[in-house]
Amino acid sequence: MTDFFYYDYVTIDSWTYFLTASEFGLTYVGLKGDETVSPIFSFYPHRMLIHDPKRLEPYTTQLKEYFAGTRKEFDVPIDISKFGTEFQRKVLEVVKKIPYGLTVSYGTVAAGLPDATSSRSVAHTVALNPVLIFIPDHRVILSNNKVGTYRLGQKEKLKLIELEKSHLHGNS
């Protein structure tokens, strides 16, 4: 059975983000043309994509507001119901609750999950997060306070952390 995902692009600074949503919520955030690193179909095989800017408008608007520093929390629906395992979805639900402007270690996330076997299992799941920024995996860092890896690169992860720190006490 083929499911439909709706998609659109939004350009912010020098990045063009590719966003998809099911009828239930946001399913994927990546970069346009970044199919060699993180193609949507590796996350969700057998999906048909339909370009629908109107349907994606709430997501693209909130992403623009986030980068402008006027949005600290996303309130659009996110649909990771078809992503990964139950454990992976639990990890991402914990990551989604990390407050704006703060960072926590993979071990801290693991400690909050009774079925986490190690911080490595959490790190693996965080690396697979299909909904970048909206599920703020950039807020999860190594225990030695180094940023670690990120699907869009360490430089982008640092940029997101610094963006949040710079707007932490600004308008919301």
C-alpha positions in Angstrom: 0.0 0.0 0.0 1.3 3.4 -0.9 0.7 6.3 1.5 0.7 9.9 0.5 3.0 12.6 2.0 2.6 16.2 1.1 5.7 18.3 0.7 7.1 21.8 0.2 10.3 23.7 0.5 11.3 26.8 2.5 14.5 28.7 2.1 16.0 30.2 5.2 19.4 31.9 5.0 21.5 29.7 2.8 19.5 26.5 3.4 16.5 25.2 1.5 14.6 22.8 3.8 12.4 20.0 2.5 9.4 19.2 4.6 6.8 16.5 4.4 3.6 15.8 6.2 1.0 13.1 6.4 -2.6 14.0 7.0 -1.8 13.7 10.7 1.3 15.9 11.0 4.9 16.7 10.0 6.8 13.5 9.1 10.2 14.7 7.8 12.5 17.7 7.7 15.7 17.6 5.6 17.5 19.6 3.0 16.5 20.0 -0.6 18.8 18.0 -2.8 20.3 16.2 0.2 19.1 12.8 -1.0 22.6 11.2 -0.8 22.7 11.7 3.0 19.1 11.4 4.2 16.6 10.6 1.5 13.0 10.6 2.8 12.4 7.2 1.3 15.1 5.7 3.6 12.8 6.8 6.5 9.5 6.1 4.8 9.6 3.7 1.8 6.7 3.4 -0.5 5.4 6.9 -0.1 4.1 9.0 -2.9 4.9 12.7 -2.6 2.4 15.4 -3.6 3.6 19.1 -3.7 1.1 21.0 -1.5 2.5 24.4 -0.2 -0.9 25.3 1.3 -0.9 22.1 3.5 2.7 22.7 4.6 2.3 26.4 5.2 1.8 26.1 9.0 5.1 24.2 9.2 7.1 26.5 6.9 5.8 29.5 8.8 6.8 28.1 12.2 10.2 27.2 10.9 10.8 30.7 9.6 9.6 32.1 13.0 12.0 29.8 14.8 15.0 31.0 12.8 13.9 34.6 13.3 14.0 34.0 17.0 10.3 34.7 17.5 9.2 31.1 18.1 10.6 29.0 20.9 8.0 26.1 20.8 6.4 24.4 17.8 2.7 23.8 18.1 2.0 22.0 14.9 1.2 18.3 14.9 4.1 15.9 14.3 3.4 12.4 13.0 6.2 9.9 13.8 3.7 7.0 14.2 5.2 5.1 11.2 8.8 5.9 12.1 11.1 3.3 13.6 10.4 1.1 16.6 8.3 1.9 19.7 11.5 2.5 21.7 12.7 5.0 19.0 9.4 6.9 19.1 9.7 7.0 22.9 13.2 8.5 22.7 12.0 11.2 20.2 9.1 12.0 22.5 11.6 12.7 25.3 13.8 14.7 23.0 10.8 16.8 21.9 10.4 18.0 25.5 14.0 19.4 25.9 13.4 23.1 26.6 14.5 25.8 24.1 18.1 27.0 24.7 19.1 24.1 26.8 21.3 21.1 26.0 21.3 17.6 27.6 23.6 14.6 27.2 22.6 11.4 25.5 23.0 9.7 28.9 20.5 12.1 30.5 18.0 11.2 27.9 18.7 7.5 28.4 18.3 7.9 32.2 14.8 9.2 31.6 13.8 6.0 29.8 13.3 2.8 31.8 13.8 0.6 28.7 17.0 2.4 27.4 19.9 -0.1 27.5 22.5 2.6 27.0 23.2 6.1 25.9 24.4 4.5 22.6 20.9 3.3 21.8 19.6 6.8 22.5 22.4 8.3 20.3 21.5 5.9 17.5 17.8 6.9 17.7 18.6 10.6 17.9 20.8 10.3 14.8 17.8 8.8 12.9 15.3 11.6 13.9 13.3 12.3 10.7 11.9 15.6 12.0 14.9 17.8 12.5 14.5 21.1 14.5 10.8 20.4 15.3 12.1 17.4 17.4 15.1 19.3 18.7 17.8 16.6 18.5 20.4 19.4 18.1 19.9 19.9 21.9 21.3 16.5 22.7 25.1 16.6 23.1 27.9 14.4 24.3 28.6 14.1 28.0 31.9 16.0 27.6 29.9 19.0 26.3 31.1 18.5 22.7 28.2 18.7 20.1 28.8 15.3 18.5 27.4 14.5 15.0 24.3 15.8 13.3 22.5 14.8 10.1 23.0 18.3 8.7 26.6 18.5 10.0 28.3 19.7 13.2 28.4 23.3 12.0 24.6 23.4 11.6 24.1 21.8 15.0 26.3 24.5 16.6 24.4 27.2 14.6 21.1 25.9 16.0 22.4 25.8 19.6 23.9 29.3 19.3 20.7 30.6 17.7 18.6 29.4 20.6 21.1 30.8 23.2 21.1 34.2 21.5 17.3 34.4 21.5 16.8 32.8 24.9 15.8 36.0 26.7 14.3 37.7 23.6 10.7 38.0 22.5 8.7 34.8 22.1 
